Amino acid sequence: MDLFRKAGEKFEETKQSFMEGKETPYVCRSCEEPVDDDYDHCPHCGEETVEPVE
């Protein structure tokens, strides 16, 4: 089931970036906010879950 969870997360990331009208290079997996740079911690929620959007 982990495969389906990861696929769902990836879909949500991509959907969010297209809905906002711009493609963001990074996204936070905790708060699902787009992030412009590769931060160690998310500037929105402070978690260490910023990852590149592939």
MDAnalysis code that builds the backbone (N, CA, C; Angstrom):
import MDAnalysis as mda
import numpy as np

u = mda.Universe.empty(162, n_residues=54, atom_resindex=np.repeat(np.arange(54), 3), trajectory=True)
u.add_TopologyAttr("name", ["N", "CA", "C"] * 54)
u.add_TopologyAttr("resid", np.arange(1, 55))
u.add_TopologyAttr("resname", ["MET", "ASP", "LEU", "PHE", "ARG", "LYS", "ALA", "GLY", "GLU", "LYS", "PHE", "GLU", "GLU", "THR", "LYS", "GLN", "SER", "PHE", "MET", "GLU", "GLY", "LYS", "GLU", "THR", "PRO", "TYR", "VAL", "CYS", "ARG", "SER", "CYS", "GLU", "GLU", "PRO", "VAL", "ASP", "ASP", "ASP", "TYR", "ASP", "HIS", "CYS", "PRO", "HIS", "CYS", "GLY", "GLU", "GLU", "THR", "VAL", "GLU", "PRO", "VAL", "GLU"])
u.atoms.positions = np.array([
    [0.806, -1.203, 0.000],
    [0.000, 0.000, 0.000],
    [0.852, 1.271, 0.000],
    [2.082, 1.149, 0.384],
    [2.976, 2.301, 0.413],
    [3.149, 2.887, -0.980],
    [3.138, 2.044, -1.990],
    [3.265, 2.493, -3.376],
    [2.112, 3.422, -3.751],
    [0.891, 3.071, -3.365],
    [-0.269, 3.891, -3.680],
    [-0.244, 5.215, -2.923],
    [0.248, 5.200, -1.701],
    [0.351, 6.427, -0.915],
    [1.328, 7.382, -1.584],
    [2.487, 6.867, -2.000],
    [3.486, 7.694, -2.663],
    [2.958, 8.241, -3.986],
    [2.243, 7.436, -4.726],
    [1.671, 7.893, -5.997],
    [0.647, 8.994, -5.748],
    [-0.154, 8.851, -4.719],
    [-1.135, 9.871, -4.376],
    [-0.478, 11.181, -3.969],
    [0.600, 11.091, -3.197],
    [1.334, 12.288, -2.790],
    [1.926, 12.996, -4.000],
    [2.492, 12.241, -4.911],
    [3.087, 12.816, -6.119],
    [2.018, 13.507, -6.968],
    [0.868, 12.875, -7.087],
    [-0.231, 13.462, -7.841],
    [-0.670, 14.789, -7.217],
    [-0.794, 14.827, -5.902],
    [-1.199, 16.050, -5.215],
    [-0.178, 17.167, -5.409],
    [1.092, 16.835, -5.345],
    [2.151, 17.830, -5.560],
    [2.040, 18.448, -6.951],
    [1.882, 17.599, -7.941],
    [1.801, 18.062, -9.322],
    [0.538, 18.883, -9.535],
    [-0.566, 18.412, -8.999],
    [-1.831, 19.127, -9.131],
    [-1.734, 20.512, -8.502],
    [-1.144, 20.597, -7.320],
    [-0.997, 21.886, -6.640],
    [-0.175, 22.849, -7.483],
    [0.921, 22.379, -8.049],
    [1.782, 23.276, -8.820],
    [1.082, 23.780, -10.077],
    [0.263, 22.962, -10.720],
    [-0.447, 23.408, -11.908],
    [-1.634, 24.306, -11.567],
    [-2.284, 24.073, -10.454],
    [-3.423, 24.893, -10.053],
    [-2.996, 26.313, -9.703],
    [-1.799, 26.480, -9.236],
    [-1.329, 27.799, -8.870],
    [-0.793, 28.572, -10.066],
    [-0.750, 27.945, -11.221],
    [-0.338, 28.634, -12.434],
    [1.167, 28.711, -12.617],
    [1.926, 28.112, -11.744],
    [3.375, 28.100, -11.913],
    [3.891, 26.746, -11.437],
    [4.998, 26.377, -11.989],
    [5.599, 25.114, -11.579],
    [6.694, 25.410, -10.562],
    [6.572, 24.819, -9.401],
    [7.552, 25.052, -8.354],
    [8.534, 23.895, -8.314],
    [9.800, 24.179, -8.061],
    [10.797, 23.116, -8.064],
    [10.767, 22.241, -6.806],
    [10.200, 22.748, -5.697],
    [10.179, 21.994, -4.446],
    [8.813, 22.103, -3.791],
    [8.503, 21.116, -2.951],
    [7.245, 21.110, -2.208],
    [7.499, 20.501, -0.834],
    [6.744, 20.943, 0.145],
    [6.841, 20.383, 1.493],
    [5.827, 19.259, 1.619],
    [6.265, 18.087, 2.026],
    [5.355, 16.957, 2.170],
    [4.466, 17.089, 3.398],
    [4.850, 17.880, 4.382],
    [4.036, 18.039, 5.586],
    [2.841, 18.959, 5.348],
    [3.111, 20.180, 4.893],
    [2.033, 21.155, 4.723],
    [1.594, 21.306, 3.271],
    [2.296, 20.627, 2.346],
    [1.986, 20.623, 0.913],
    [2.065, 22.007, 0.278],
    [2.852, 22.898, 0.852],
    [3.052, 24.224, 0.292],
    [4.225, 24.203, -0.693],
    [4.111, 24.908, -1.810],
    [5.238, 24.993, -2.742],
    [6.362, 25.827, -2.142],
    [7.594, 25.424, -2.413],
    [8.778, 26.116, -1.901],
    [9.681, 26.409, -3.094],
    [10.174, 27.639, -3.196],
    [10.966, 28.045, -4.345],
    [12.408, 27.546, -4.320],
    [12.995, 27.392, -3.128],
    [14.391, 26.970, -3.016],
    [14.498, 25.697, -2.204],
    [15.661, 25.056, -2.279],
    [15.920, 23.820, -1.540],
    [16.320, 24.165, -0.105],
    [15.325, 24.282, 0.770],
    [15.577, 24.586, 2.177],
    [15.773, 23.303, 2.972],
    [16.512, 23.411, 4.082],
    [16.624, 22.279, 5.001],
    [15.314, 22.081, 5.761],
    [14.642, 23.191, 6.061],
    [13.360, 23.161, 6.761],
    [12.364, 24.025, 5.986],
    [11.120, 23.633, 6.001],
    [10.069, 24.361, 5.296],
    [9.877, 25.747, 5.923],
    [9.845, 26.809, 5.112],
    [9.615, 28.142, 5.661],
    [8.176, 28.349, 6.149],
    [7.264, 27.437, 5.777],
    [5.864, 27.568, 6.172],
    [5.575, 26.874, 7.495],
    [6.033, 25.619, 7.633],
    [5.686, 24.846, 8.833],
    [6.895, 24.471, 9.693],
    [8.113, 24.586, 9.139],
    [9.312, 24.292, 9.916],
    [9.753, 22.836, 9.906],
    [9.035, 21.977, 9.204],
    [9.397, 20.564, 9.154],
    [10.535, 20.323, 8.164],
    [11.241, 19.210, 8.328],
    [12.350, 18.834, 7.436],
    [11.857, 17.981, 6.276],
    [10.806, 18.398, 5.613],
    [10.195, 17.552, 4.577],
    [10.149, 18.218, 3.214],
    [11.043, 19.156, 2.942],
    [11.090, 19.799, 1.621],
    [11.807, 18.868, 0.653],
    [11.129, 18.561, -0.465],
    [11.679, 17.644, -1.455],
    [11.471, 18.209, -2.849],
    [12.331, 17.844, -3.799],
    [12.142, 18.330, -5.172],
    [10.929, 17.680, -5.837],
    [10.271, 18.441, -6.680],
    [9.164, 17.914, -7.478],
    [9.780, 17.341, -8.734],
    [9.474, 16.102, -9.030],
    [10.071, 15.426, -10.188],
    [9.127, 15.424, -11.354],
])
